[in-house]
Amino acid sequence: MADFLTLDDVRVNGKAVLVRADLNVPMKEGRVTDATRLERLIPTLKELAAGGAKIALLSHFGRPEGKPDPKYSLRPVAAELANLWGQSVAFAEDCVGPVATAAVAALQPGQILVLENLRFHPGEEANDPAFAKELAALGEIYVNDAFSTAHRAHASTVGMTQHLPSVAGRLMQAELTALHRALGRPERPVVALVGGSKISTKLDLLHNLIARVDMLVLGGGMANTFMAAKGLSVGQSLYEPEMLDAARSVMADADKRGCHIFLPKDVVVAAELSPGVATQTVAASAVPADMKIFDLGPKSVAEIKENLTMCKTVVWNGPLGVFEVPPFDAATNEVAIGVADLTKRGRILSVAGGGDTVAALTGAGVTQGISYLSAAGGAFLEWMEGKDLPGIVALRQAQPTMKKAKAIL
């Protein structure tokens, strides 16, 4: 965390603080259906409010394509945040201009304001310098607490850091600390659990991981492609025939780097994907020609769990089977329970992320047993791929500027 600043480095009393939050929450019929992202924002808001800050929240919501659209208004989100906060939360009908300026000016220390959807303006996604400057003019300090948007070079994640003292919020700080501990300077051995349907969407991820971890455990449809690349028949299972050479390249690179790739020893197959369908457990080398693989078998699960007991760090992205349709959630659930148990006993550090991963671990009932569970989605995946995230780069670049300008208060 030494390469950028945090809330510890600024005094916010009486100052207008612009917080880039992620208020892009699931909504149905005008009501928030999952407030997890709002709940994770509360620690930063509490600290700023206790410090006497006047807090204005900036966020996108949906894809309104650069123009106002009532369907994508943040007003209902502001109402849900007020319920969580236990106090009123103000709302402004715009995020720039006279309406926004007046709303921020009306704030008293400790109060919170939600500004309207940033993406109602084309300048947000274009990272337009004029729009970024207009946003920055509303406040005196910028706090980025939205790791989930850090992979986007937008005005509210990158442009504003050129105009205001810029620091990371507590959620951003916690996320980056956990990720650094997992792959930056991890305790070894390190195991990565990677699932999902396709290699083509995770090729960069796989190449980055084999350079950083000691064992790569593959599940889901992508494991089928690797099995096929080794000459095994996968029956009628989902796999990517055009990616066989890519899979062989990953395996060859892993071998050179001393990273062991774990593929299923046995699998659960069925004729079709439906609840209650008749299933068989077969060796990975004996998949019937008319069957499809939907999950890992018990021998594979047992071996994975045994390997986990010998590691110190676990990174997880993607379910190991078709977890949405029981009984094909069995492998994911059992491994998840094993990871959570080792974590609770202080045996391992576990970091997991990605939309399907969060859903799978929630279904397994183990979210509280994971050291850090990221809800960042695309940003988490790009970080695992080893990419520089523009929002994080902007915070790092802002640090020397702040110090030179004596902006640390």
C-alpha positions, 0 to 999 in steps of 0.5 A, spaced: 500 500 500 506 504 500 505 506 492 499 510 493 495 514 499 489 512 503 484 516 508 490 516 513 493 521 509 488 526 509 484 531 513 477 531 511 474 536 516 469 541 513 471 539 506 467 537 500 470 530 499 468 526 492 467 519 493 467 514 487 463 509 489 460 503 485 452 504 486 451 499 480 447 494 484 442 489 481 435 492 481 428 490 479 422 494 479 425 500 482 428 496 488 435 494 490 435 486 490 442 486 492 445 491 497 452 488 498 456 493 494 452 499 498 454 495 505 461 494 503 461 502 502 459 503 509 466 503 513 469 509 508 462 513 509 462 512 516 470 514 517 469 520 513 462 522 516 466 521 523 471 526 520 467 531 519 467 531 511 461 533 506 460 527 502 458 527 495 458 520 492 459 519 484 457 512 480 455 509 474 449 505 473 447 501 467 448 503 460 444 509 459 449 511 453 451 518 454 444 521 455 439 521 461 434 515 462 430 515 468 430 507 468 438 508 470 437 514 475 440 513 482 435 516 486 432 509 488 439 507 490 440 513 494 434 511 498 436 504 499 443 507 501 439 511 506 436 505 509 442 502 510 445 508 513 440 510 518 439 517 516 437 521 510 441 521 504 440 527 499 440 526 492 442 531 486 438 530 479 445 531 475 452 530 477 455 536 474 453 543 473 448 548 477 444 543 480 450 539 483 454 545 485 448 547 489 447 540 492 454 539 494 454 547 497 448 545 501 451 539 505 453 539 512 459 536 515 457 528 516 452 528 511 451 524 504 449 526 497 448 521 491 449 525 485 446 522 479 448 517 474 455 519 471 454 515 464 448 520 463 454 524 460 458 522 454 464 525 457 464 520 463 466 514 459 470 518 454 475 520 460 473 527 457 478 532 460 473 538 461 468 533 464 473 531 469 475 538 471 467 539 472 466 533 476 473 535 480 470 542 481 465 540 486 470 538 491 476 538 495 479 531 496 477 525 491 477 518 494 476 512 490 473 506 493 470 503 487 476 497 485 470 494 481 471 500 476 478 501 476 479 497 470 475 503 466 479 509 464 473 514 465 473 521 467 471 519 475 476 514 475 482 517 472 481 524 470 479 527 476 486 525 479 489 530 475 485 535 479 484 533 486 488 530 492 487 523 491 486 517 495 484 510 496 478 509 500 477 503 505 474 498 501 479 499 495 485 499 500 482 492 503 481 489 496 488 491 494 491 489 500 488 482 499 490 481 492 497 483 494 497 478 499 494 473 494 499 474 488 504 479 489 508 476 495 504 470 497 506 465 502 507 459 498 505 454 496 500 457 492 494 454 489 489 457 484 482 454 482 480 456 476 473 454 472 468 457 467 466 454 460 471 457 456 479 458 455 478 463 450 476 468 455 481 466 460 487 465 456 491 471 459 489 469 466 492 462 465 498 464 462 499 469 468 497 464 473 502 459 471 508 464 472 505 466 479 502 459 482 505 452 484 499 449 482 493 450 477 486 446 478 482 447 472 474 445 472 468 447 468 468 447 461 475 449 460 477 443 463 474 439 458 478 443 453 485 441 456 482 434 457 481 434 449 488 437 448 491 431 452 487 426 447 482 424 452 475 423 449 470 428 452 463 425 449 458 430 447 461 435 453 462 443 451 469 444 449 473 449 444 476 445 439 479 451 436 483 452 443 486 445 443 493 448 441 492 454 446 491 449 451 497 445 449 501 451 450 499 453 457 501 446 459 508 446 456 509 453 459 506 451 466 511 445 465 517 449 464 515 454 470 514 448 475 507 449 475 503 443 476 496 443 472 491 439 476 486 436 471 480 431 473 481 424 475 474 423 474 467 426 472 460 426 473 456 426 466 449 426 464 445 426 457 442 433 458 443 438 463 436 438 468 435 438 475 434 430 477 437 427 471 440 421 471 448 421 472 454 417 472 461 418 475 466 415 470 474 416 470 476 422 466 479 417 460 472 413 460 467 419 458 461 415 454 461 418 447 453 420 448 454 423 455 456 430 457 461 432 463 457 437 468 462 436 474 468 433 477 467 427 480 469 425 488 476 422 487 478 429 483 475 433 489 478 428 494 485 430 491 484 437 490 482 438 498 488 434 499 492 438 495 489 444 499 491 442 506 499 442 503 498 450 501 498 456 504 494 461 499 488 459 495 486 464 489 479 462 486 476 464 480 470 460 477 466 454 479 468 447 478 462 445 475 455 447 473 453 449 480 447 453 478 443 446 476 444 441 482 447 436 483 452 439 479 454 443 484 457 438 489 464 439 487 464 446 487 460 446 494 465 441 497 471 444 495 468 451 497 467 448 504 474 445 505 477 452 503 473 455 508 474 450 513 482 451 512 481 459 512 477 459 519 483 454 522 488 459 520 491 454 515 491 458 509 489 465 506 483 465 501 481 470 496 476 469 491 472 473 486 468 474 479 460 474 479 459 466 478 464 465 483 461 469 488 454 466 487 457 459 487 460 461 494 454 464 496 450 458 494 455 453 498 454 458 504 461 459 505 462 467 504 464 468 511 469 463 511 473 466 505 479 471 507 477 476 502 471 475 497 471 480 491 465 483 488 469 486 483 467 482 477 471 484 471 476 488 475 478 482 479 479 478 473 483 483 469 488 484 476 488 476 476 491 477 468 496 481 471 494 487 467 495 494 470 488 497 472 487 505 470 484 507 476 490 504 480 495 507 476 492 514 476 492 513 484 499 511 484 501 517 479 497 522 484 501 520 490 508 524 488 504 530 485 500 530 492 507 530 496 510 535 492 504 540 492 504 539 500 497 536 499 497 531 504 493 535 510 
